């Protein structure tokens, strides 16, 4: 666990995290990494993600999914449907700067946690609302799930072979981009508040996020009129000239991008490429270029090809597994992973932070909490007397697990 003492960018900022699953919790974690006091408000039974482990990794008391998305947070476990919870939440909202939620449509209002209600309690608060498709419209009640959004966005048709099913990304791509967009929106609104004193509502929906992420690709279609047309070979992108993608070698795979065709031809021993023009034949002979390149590259090792391509300035890289990635020298040099001791899960090694600053760098101050680990602590900070906290605990409105 880090013992860094220097002030962090968001020291003194309190965040209420009422979100579940990935996009919201990941955004809130980003704020916590920068020093914000993030209070995760979750049901007394624990947030849904505690009970759904990606990869089937259950952990001891905290599964890997929850562990990875909820560091630098304190847990307040409370039954928001109870009448007694309203006073707790009012006090918490009064003392907070950012409120983040990704409830299903209508849930926030039923809980008395919609923007108008929260703003009436604290006009300076930044209210970040994440949804699948927006607050209204024909898809408002559709599930905002990552794979479904990848499918709906058109992104899947930008790679792969003609006639084969479009393939999804191997990560929760839409969730991740949505998280970073919500994080960005919260920071911009916070900056605006510091200049004007005004809070506001920031709305982020996953459909618009993944649509805007395809700025270049969609503009090729909407401005240039060029449709997505996949070929018989698995070129990695429909709007990039061949050969562009991953290729098998004698002992693994490498990625190849934007090769100058004459140089490529001379390097791999394919004479038909030597007289070709990149921005002409790279489009008109896409399948041929890909197939001939693939046929040549299987004859040598990845290391041999990477060295040969480096000698002539052809862009290439090894295709890593996660096992390869964690041992990569640049990853180690950058300190891309952080390691710390968790009180219930033991030694943790996990991806760190995507940014550095000249002062106040992010740090792991605490690992993901068990359910309601900080409930009593948080309520005491809100000025709720010990007798009242005990009454709430006895009645089941709040819970607190200990490590």
N, C-alpha and C positions, 0 to 999 in steps of 0.2 A: 504494500500500500504506500502511495506517495506521501511524503512528509513535507512537500513543498509549502513554504510559508508566504511567498510573494503574493500580492493581491492578484486576483484573476478578473477578467473583463466584466463578468456579471455578478461579482460579489455584491450582496445586498439586494439582489433581485429575487423575488419569490415567484415560483411557478406552480400553479395547480394543474396537475396532469390527470385528467379524467378520461384519458384515451385507453384503447385496448388494441390488441394484436400487434402490428408492426409500425405502420406509418406514424401514428401519433406518439407512441412511446419512444421511437427512434428520434423524432424531432425534439421531444422533451429531454432525452438523454444528451443530445447535442448542447442544449442550454445548460444542463447540469455539469457537463464536462468543462464549461467555461466559467463555472463558479456559482451558478444560480442555485438557490435552495429549492429543489424540485420535490414537491409533495405529491406522491402518487396516491390518489384517492381510488380505492378499489373496494369491491364487495367484501363482506366478512368472510366469504368462502375463498377469496382471492380472485385476481383477474383471470379471465378466460385463458390467456396465454400460459399461465402457470400449469395448466392441465393439458396442453397440446404441445408436445415436444417435437420440434423438427428433427428428422433423422432418428427419432426414437430414443433420444438420449435423455433419460429422466432426471439425472442428477441425484443428489442426496435428499435435499428438501427443496431445491430450486432447479428446474430443468434448464437446459442450455438455451432454449429460445428466450425464456424470460430473463435469464442471467445476462444474455448478450444485449438486451434492449433496455435494461433498467438499472444500470450502475448510476452512482451519484444521485440517488433518490432516497427519500424517506417514505415509508408506507404508512398511510392512514386507512385502516380498514373500518368501514362504516356502512350501515344500511341506509342508503339514500332515500329509500321509499318510506322510512319511518318519519313521523312528525318531529321526533327529537333531533333528527339530523339537520333540520333547517337552520337552527341557531348556530350549530357548529360550522356549517358551510357559510353562513352569513359572516361570521367572525373571520373565517379563513379568507373569504373574498375581500373583505375590508383590508386585510393586511398583505394582499398579493398584487403582483404587477402583471402577470400573464395567466390567462385561463385557457387551457387547451383541451378540446374534446373532439371525438369522432363518433358520437352516438348515432344510432339509426335515426332517420327522420322522425321528428315528433317526440323523441325520448327526452331531450334536454328540456323542452317546455313542460313535459309531464313531471319532471323532477324539480322544476323551478330553477333550472340552470341555463335557460336560454339567454341570449345576449341582452335583451331588454331588461330582464330581471337582474342579471349580474351587473349591468351598467348602472342600474338604479341604486345598487348597493355601493359600487365603486366606479364613478365616472371615468377615472384615469386608467382603468384596466385595459389591457390588450387581450381581446377575446379571439382566439384562433379556432376556427371551425373547419374540420376536415370531413369531406364527404366523398362518396363514390362518383356521383354524377352531377352534383349541385343540389340546391335547396328545393327545386321544383322541376317540372318538366316530365316528359314521358318515361324517363328511366329512374325517377327519383327513388323508387322502392326496390330497384334492382340491387343485388348484392355487390358491394364494391370490393371485389376480390381480384388479386393481382393477375392471375392467368386470364380471367374474363376480360379485364381491361387491356391486356396485351392483344388479345384476339380482336376486340372491338376497335382498337386504335389503328389497325392496318399495319402495325410494325412487323408482325410475323411474316408478311409477304415480301420483306426486303432481303431475305436470304433463303438459301436452300434450293432444291431442284424443282424444276417444272414438273407438275404431275404428282409430286409427293406432298403429304400434309405439311403445312407451315409449322415451323418449330418455335417454341417459346424460348426465351432466355433461360439460362440455367440458374438464375437468381430471382429473387422477388424484386424485379426491376422497377415496377410501377410504385410499389410501396417505398422503396429506397428513394426514388426521385421525389415522390410526394413528401416524404419526411424532410428532405433537404429544402424543398420549396416552402414548407410550413415554417421551418427553422429560419429561413431567409426572410419570410414575411413577418415573423415575430420580431426579428431584430430591426427591420426597417420601421415597423410600427413603433417599436420602443424608442428608436432614434427620433422619430417624428414627435412622440410624446415629450421627449426631453427638450425639444425645441419649442413646442407649442403648449405643453401641459395637457394635451387632449389624448384620451384613449380612443380606441376604435375597434371595429370587428374586421378580422382578416379571414376571408373565406378561400379555401383551397379545395378543389375537387380533382380526383384522380384522372378523370377522363381528359380534362383540359391540360393537366400536367403532362401526361404522356403524349398528347397531341402537340403541345408546344415544344416538347423535347425533340420532335421530328421536324424542326423548323426548316432545315435544309432539304430533307427528303420530300416533305409535302410541298415545298415551294417549287421543286423540280416538276411536280405534277400540276399544281394550281397555276403556276406562272408559265412554266415551259411546256406544259401539255404532254409530258412523257409519262406514260403509264408504267406501273411496276410490271416487269416482264422477266420472270426467272428463266434460266436456261436449263439445259439438260445436265450440266455440270454444276456442282454446288459452290458457285462463286459466292463470296460472303456478303455481297450487297448488290442489289439490282441496279443501283445508280453509280457504281464504281467499275471502271474498266478492268478487264481481266489481264493477267491472272491475279486474283485477289481472294485470299482465303487461307485455309489450312491444308497442308499437304503431308502425306505419309512419307517418312524416310525409312531407311533400313532398320532403324532402332527406335523410332518415335514419330513425332510430328513437329512441323515448324509452320509458322505463319509467314506469308509473303504479301507485300503491299507495294503498289505503285512502281513496279520494276520497269526500268527503261528496256524495252523489248530487245533491241540489238545487244545490249550488255547481257541481258538474261540469256539470250540464245547462245552467245559465245561461252558463257559460264557453264551452262548445263549441257552444251553440245547439241543444241537444236538449231540447225542452220536455217530453217524456214523463218525464224524470228528476226534474223539479222537485217533484213531489208524492210521490216515492218515499221509503221509509224504509230507511236503510242496511242494518240487520241483519234486515230482512224481505225486501225486494225484491232486495237484493244476493245472496241465496241462491236465491230462487224464480225470478228472472229472469236468471240468470247468463249464458246464451248471448246473450240479447237485449241486455243491457247491454254485453257485450263487443263484439258485432257493430256496434251503433249507435255506440259510442265509436270503434271502428276506422274506420268510414265517415266520421266527422267529422274525425279527426286527419290524414288524408291531404291535407287541403286547405290546410295551412299548414306552415311550416318548423318544425324542432325548436326553434330559438331563440324563435320567436314563441309556441309553446305553453308552453315552459318559463317564459317571462316571464309569460304570462297565468296559469298555474297558481300561480306564486310570489305573484302579487298577491292571490290569494284563499286561500292556505294549502293548496293541494292538493299532495301529495307527488309529485314527479316528478324524473327525472334523465335525462341523455343516455345512450344506449347506446354505450359506447366500443369502439373497436378497441384493440389494444395500442399502435398508433401514437398514438392519442389519449391513452391513459393516461400514457405516459412524459412527455408535455408538459403534463399537467394541473397547474394552479398549486398545488393542495393537495398533490399528490404531491411537487412540487418543494419546497414549504415544509416538508413533513415529512422530506425527505431519505430517501424510501422506497427509493431505489436507491443502491447503492454502486458506486464506480468505482475500479479499481486496475490496475496493470500486472502481467501474468503472464509468467514467463520464457519460456514456449513459445507461449502463445496471444495475447500482445499485450495491447491495452487491453480491459478487461472492464468491462461495465456490467451489473449483475444485481440482483435484489431483495435488499434488506438485511435488517433485523432487525425483528421484530414487537413489540419491547418496548424501553423506555428505563428507565434507573435514575438516581437522583440521583448515584451514583458507580459507577465500574467498568463503564461501558457496553460492549456487545459491539463488536468490531472485526474487520476482515479482517487477520489477521497473516500469512497465507500463502494462496496459491491452491491449487487441487487439485494433488496431487503426480503426477509420472509414476510408473510402476511401480517400487516398491521404492526410491524416491528417498532414503529415510532409513534403509535397512536397516542399513548399517554403523554409523551414528550411534546407532541404537536399541540394537543389540546391544552396542556399547561401553558404553553407559549401564547395561546389565544386568550388566556386569562380565565379559563374555565376551572372552577374550584375542584379540589381533589374529591370531595364528596359527590359532586355531580358527575365527575369522570367515573367514579366507582359505580354510580347508579346506571350510567349508560353501559358500562361493561356488564353489569349484572343482568340488565334487560336484554342484552344481545345486540344493541344498536351498534356497538363498536366491539372489535376484538383486537387482541395483541398477542402475537406469538413471540417467543424469546429465543435467542441464539445462545 
